[in-house]
Amino acid sequence: MFNNHDIKRNQFMLRGPLARNGYDWWWHSFTAQDAGTGEDKPFFIEYFLINPALGEDKPVFGQLPENKASGKKPSYLMVKAGTWGEDHCQLHRFFSWKEVKVGGRAPYHVKADDCYAGEKKLRGSIDISTEEAKAHPEWMCDAGSMSWKLTIDKQIAFNVGYGASKPLRDMEAFAMYWHAEGMKSAYKGEIILNGRKYIVRPDKCYGYADKNWGRDFTSPWVWLSSNCLYSKKKGEYLQNSVFDIGGGRPKIYFVPLDRRLLGVFYYEGKEYDFNFSKLHLNVKTEFSSEETETQVIWHVRQENKYAAMVTEVVCDKKDMLLVNYEAPDGSKNHNRLWNGGNGRGTIKLYDKVAGELTLVDEIEATHIGCEYGEYC
């Protein structure tokens, strides 16, 4: 069973070796509506922590030339927020560890000045001028302003397992861990983006919340998820469904595995699990991602002993951004990590009966959160 909520896996993980060589982040994405026009607008908010044991009086940026030359590693809380669409932007606000308060146990909480993240609430603000963004390339962000005040109801989980069952004991085994406490989440509140107001409604937000932590990132990096799903079989939107696919090339004890993805579909209460770590399911996965001049495209086929899922997704580059992170060692290898919230596509879900595939449903998905990138 993957729909197993466990807030212990959502707690702060930067202890032991990861305190000096580790990152931990909580990601949130959702759709809001323009208060004036009612038009949909997708947003993201993230709280990214890195190398707390190396903290100084001010945030330490790994991309500064002098820090690169001396081998000084990054250390800070980065609050990341922004929007997708043709006016896409990512805004970063940094705090030194002396300014940050972090809860050591579940339920997690992170606080710095007016920025706060917890299991049920988010609030904060970022304001970056054009001059600041140009003067500080080490901030890796755009100019703009955004503030938010939100509540979260995390309804369906994707409990990945595999190396995270005892997170404080085996966190050195894998380079990157994943837990989606709110694979389907209902957000409520308001956003102010560059002076314009947006309303976040639980029934129209198509919300998502997860976390990653570890000592390095995966390459390739793949993520696809949505709970805005229209059933061609039923002729209506599914109300209790969500799919989530993620991974790329995991590393265990610094040894990369073959290209692997973790995938699930929660279909109106029935679980379809394509987690490669569950050996008894005999999961097989084929995937590829490609770029054209105008689009990023994903093809994924996953199959286990009992079912299969074929996922085809596309997102227009004009609606996406190249999301920026630096790794705990100060490197920045992901320089073309495409990130979007306006993906669209189809999922064909099959049951396997006596070795033969029977179509359960063909689903049209929109408001798909999506990522793809490889080191370059």
Residue, then its C-alpha position, 0 to 999 in steps of 0.5 A: m500500500f503506497n497511500n500510507h501517510d507518515i509525517k516522520r518521513n516528512q520531518f527534517m532530515l539533515r542530521g549526521p553526515l547530511a548536516r555537512n553534506g546534504y539538502d532537504w526540501w519541501w515542495h508545494s505546487f497548485t493552481a490559483q484563480d485570478a481574483g479579477t478574471g478567474e483565469d487559472k494560474p499555476f504556482f510553486i513554493e519550496y523551502f530548501l535547506i542545505n548544509p546546516a552544520l556549515g552555517e555562518d552569520k550570512p548565507v553562504f553561496g556555493q556559486l560565488p567565485e571566491n567560494k568555488a576557489s576555496g571549496k567552501k560549500p553552500s549553507y542556507l535556507m532558500v525560500k523559492a516561489g514563483t509561477w509558470g506560464e508565459d510570464h514564468c519566474q522563480l524567486h529566491r530568498f535566502f536566510s543564514w542558519k542563525e535566522v532559521k528555526v527548524g522543528g527537530r521532530a514530526p510534524y516538521h516546521v521551518k521558520a525564518d522571519d515571515c516565512y513559515a512552512g509546516e504540514k498544514k500551513l504555508r506563509g511568506s514573501i519574497d521581493i527581488s528588484t531587477e537591480e538585485a537580480k542582476a547584481h547577484p547571479e549567485w542568487m540564481c533567480d529572477a526579479g519580482s514579488m510574491s507573498w502567500k498565506l495558505t492552508i494545506d489538506k494532504q489527502i492522498a500520499f505516495n509513500v515510496g519506501y525503499g531506503a526510507s523506511k528508517p530515514l535516520r538510519d539509512m539516509e547515507a545509502f541513497a543519494m536522493y530520497w523522495h516522499a510525497e505526503g500530499m500527492k493529492s493536496a487541497y490548498k486554500g488561501e491567497i497569493i499576491l504576485n507582482g501586486r495582483k491577487y489570486i485566490v486558491r480554492p480547494d476544489k480547483c487547486y489540483g494541489y501537490a506536496d512532496k519532499n526530497w532530501g539527500r547528498d546529490f541529485t539524480s540525472p536524468w531527473v524526471w517528475l510527472s504528477s496530476n490530479c486533474l484527470y478526465s476519464k474517457k470511459k466515464g465521461e467525467y472528471l475523477q474525484n478521488s484519483v492522482f498519478d505520480i511518477g519520479g526518478g531517473r538514475p538513483k545511486i545506492y552507496f555512490v553506485p548508479l543503478d540503471r534508469r529507473l522510475l517510481g510510479v503510482f496511480y491512485y484510481e478512485g480508491k484502487e492502487y496501481d503500484f509500479n515501484f521498482s523496489k518492490l521486487h515481488l511486483n516484477v516492475k518493468t519500466e521504459f521511459s524517454s524524454e526529449e526536447t523539440e524547439t518548442q516542447v518537452i515530451w515524456h514517454v513512460r511505460q510501466e508494467n508489473k505482474y498485475a497491471a500496466m500504465v502508459t503515460e504520454v505528456v507534453c509541456d510547452k517550453k514557453d510555459m516552463l522555466l529552468v529551475n535552479y539548485e546548487a548541490p551540497d558540494g557547491s556544484k551546479n550540474h543541472n543547468r537545463l532542468w526544465n520545470g513546469g506546471n502546465g503539462r498535458g497528456t494521456i494515461k492508459l491504465y490496464d489490468k493484466v488478466a491471465g497475462e493479457l492486458t485489458l484497458v481499465d480507462e484512458i485518462e486525459a490529464t491537465h495541470i501536470g507538474c513536470e520536470y526533466g533534465e540531465y547534467c550538462 
